[in-house]
Amino acid sequence: MKTKQKKSLIKGAIEFVKLQLAGNVLFWGTYTGYFISDKILHRPSITALAVASILAHVLFFIINREWVFSDKTGKRKTRGEAIRFAIFMGINFFINLGIIAGLEEYFHISPYIGQFIAGLFFTFWTFIGLKYWVFHETKRHYALTVESRAIKEKRRARVHAATK
């Protein structure tokens, strides 16, 4: 295996572990918020879950952007990431509500247990979506690479001609 592939594989594994740690913020934030809304504030189940989930998602985005998928170059497109994150996690939000509500409605499984079951699905699904769509590393466009080479060659030719 090439060194670059090994580094990429190691980086991916580290990001996966970091995402699992960050996912605790999303999971336990939603779980705790649901408990407070359900048991203390006596909100309807779906409302309690939705509000808790939205608040936990905001914190989850910040942690993912700043820690899990951080880019040391400083050339991040944060606005694009925020939009992609909102779309992806919005879809996940409704999938999550559907899983939990479906388990409660059709299998009489408490939302407290349903969140654990949904969490198993999202363990891998979220990593794939965040890594390869939301926080993906931007690649240099081929045309820019070709243009850069041409500019460098012209510069070298000028320098070479000037030294003769």
C-alpha distance (Angstrom), angle and dihedral (degrees) to the residues before:
residue distance angle dihedral
M1 . . .
K2 3.78 . .
T3 3.79 120.3 .
K4 3.81 92.2 -117.5
Q5 3.81 91.1 52.8
K6 3.82 91.2 48.1
K7 3.79 91.3 50.9
S8 3.80 90.5 47.6
L9 3.80 91.1 49.5
I10 3.81 92.2 47.9
K11 3.81 91.4 46.4
G12 3.82 89.9 50.7
A13 3.80 91.7 49.5
I14 3.81 91.5 49.5
E15 3.81 91.0 48.5
F16 3.82 89.9 49.7
V17 3.81 91.7 53.1
K18 3.81 91.6 45.2
L19 3.81 90.0 49.8
Q20 3.80 90.5 52.0
L21 3.80 88.8 53.6
A22 3.82 91.6 46.1
G23 3.79 89.3 46.5
N24 3.78 87.6 65.7
V25 3.80 87.9 67.7
L26 3.79 90.3 53.9
F27 3.80 95.3 41.9
W28 3.79 99.9 41.7
G29 3.81 92.7 37.1
T30 3.79 89.5 55.7
Y31 3.80 92.3 41.1
T32 3.82 94.1 50.1
G33 3.81 92.8 42.4
Y34 3.79 89.8 50.2
F35 3.80 91.0 50.6
I36 3.82 92.1 50.4
S37 3.81 93.1 46.5
D38 3.81 93.2 43.5
K39 3.81 103.5 40.9
I40 3.81 103.4 25.1
L41 3.81 104.8 28.7
H42 3.84 94.6 30.2
R43 3.82 94.2 -138.0
P44 3.80 120.9 165.0
S45 3.81 112.5 -86.6
I46 3.81 98.3 -110.4
T47 3.84 93.0 44.6
A48 3.80 92.1 49.0
L49 3.80 90.8 49.8
A50 3.82 94.2 46.0
V51 3.82 96.5 50.3
A52 3.81 93.7 44.6
S53 3.80 91.1 47.7
I54 3.81 94.7 50.3
L55 3.81 92.6 52.0
A56 3.81 92.3 46.9
H57 3.84 90.7 48.7
V58 3.81 92.3 58.0
L59 3.79 91.3 54.7
F60 3.82 90.6 42.6
F61 3.82 91.3 55.9
I62 3.80 92.4 52.2
I63 3.81 92.4 49.4
N64 3.82 92.6 47.4
R65 3.78 93.9 48.2
E66 3.79 96.2 44.3
W67 3.80 102.0 35.8
V68 3.82 118.6 9.0
F69 3.80 101.2 43.8
S70 3.81 99.6 16.9
D71 3.78 117.1 154.6
K72 3.78 114.9 -145.9
T73 3.82 93.1 -154.5
G74 3.78 94.6 74.5
K75 3.80 90.3 -135.2
R76 3.78 95.2 115.9
K77 3.76 120.8 143.8
T78 3.77 95.3 -138.9
R79 3.81 95.6 175.5
G80 3.80 91.4 54.3
E81 3.79 90.7 45.4
A82 3.80 91.0 50.4
I83 3.81 91.4 50.9
R84 3.81 93.5 46.6
F85 3.81 90.2 45.1
A86 3.82 91.4 51.0
I87 3.81 91.6 49.5
F88 3.80 94.9 44.8
M89 3.79 96.3 43.3
G90 3.82 90.5 41.6
I91 3.79 88.5 58.5
N92 3.81 89.1 44.7
F93 3.81 89.7 48.9
F94 3.80 91.8 58.5
I95 3.81 92.9 41.7
N96 3.81 88.4 51.5
L97 3.80 93.2 48.5
G98 3.81 89.1 47.2
I99 3.80 93.4 50.8
I100 3.80 93.6 47.1
A101 3.81 95.6 42.0
G102 3.82 90.9 44.6
L103 3.79 92.4 51.0
E104 3.80 89.9 49.2
E105 3.81 95.0 45.3
Y106 3.80 101.3 41.0
F107 3.80 104.2 25.7
H108 3.84 100.6 26.2
I109 3.80 90.6 -124.7
S110 3.80 113.7 156.9
P111 3.82 116.1 -113.9
Y112 3.80 86.6 -120.9
I113 3.82 89.8 63.8
G114 3.82 92.7 33.9
Q115 3.80 90.4 62.3
F116 3.80 89.9 59.1
I117 3.80 91.8 49.6
A118 3.82 92.0 48.3
G119 3.81 88.9 46.9
L120 3.79 90.7 61.6
F121 3.81 90.6 57.4
F122 3.80 93.5 46.4
T123 3.82 94.0 49.5
F124 3.80 91.9 83.1
W125 3.81 101.8 18.0
T126 3.81 93.0 59.0
F127 3.81 94.0 47.0
I128 3.80 91.4 53.6
G129 3.80 93.8 46.6
L130 3.79 96.5 44.8
K131 3.80 96.5 43.1
Y132 3.79 99.4 43.0
W133 3.79 102.4 31.3
V134 3.80 115.4 16.0
F135 3.82 102.6 36.1
H136 3.80 99.1 17.9
E137 3.77 118.0 152.3
T138 3.76 110.8 -108.6
K139 3.76 114.3 -121.4
R140 3.78 123.0 -145.7
H141 3.75 112.1 -102.3
Y142 3.81 113.7 -113.8
A143 3.81 93.0 -126.0
L144 3.80 90.6 56.1
T145 3.79 91.0 49.7
V146 3.82 92.0 50.9
E147 3.80 90.6 46.5
S148 3.79 91.3 49.8
R149 3.79 91.2 51.6
A150 3.79 91.6 50.2
I151 3.81 91.6 50.1
K152 3.81 91.6 48.2
E153 3.82 91.6 49.4
K154 3.81 91.7 51.0
R155 3.80 89.9 49.5
R156 3.80 91.7 50.0
A157 3.80 91.0 48.4
R158 3.84 90.9 51.5
V159 3.80 92.1 47.9
H160 3.79 90.9 45.7
A161 3.82 91.6 48.5
A162 3.82 91.4 47.6
T163 3.80 92.6 52.4
K164 3.82 93.4 53.7
